[in-house]
Amino acid sequence: MINFNYFLIVGIFLFILGVLGFFFNRKNVLLLLLTLELMLLSSNINFISFSVFLDDLFGQLFAIIILTIAAAESALGLGILIAYYRVRGSILIDSIQVLRS
């Protein structure tokens, strides 16, 4: 059987990778959405591993809720990106700054 600590290490590593990708990527909105999804899925790994370790179903319930929220967020975000790309022709964050004025 795989040790419980390995799941936590993988979850923490994926979360840190998502945070670093979110902070170091300032050009592409699509990559920002992908790193946000990576952070949500790493929290799911931690919820499910704690749920199995503590023999409680609430962690799995939270993971299902987070997966539902992540699916809605990605569908909405991609829909907005497609509409924005059709209007502007680019999804770079630099061109989004024009909308502030």
C-alpha positions, 0 to 999 in steps of 0.5 A: 500500500502506498504511504499517505505522505506521498499523496500529500507531497504530490498534492502540495507539489501540484499546488505550488506548481500551479501558484508558480505558474499563475504568478510567472505567467502574465501574458496568456489568459488560457494558461492562467485558467489552466494553472487555476484548474491545477490548483483546484485539482491538487486540493482535491487530491488532498481532500480525497487522501484525508478522506481515506486516511480519516475514514470519512466521506466529507472529503470526497463530498468536498472533492465532488463539489470542487470538481463541479465548481471547476467545470463551471469555471472552466466552461464559463472562462473559455466561453468568455475567452472565445467571445473576447477572441472573436472581438479583439483577435487576441487573448493576451492580457496586455490587450485586456488592459485597454478595456479599463478606460 
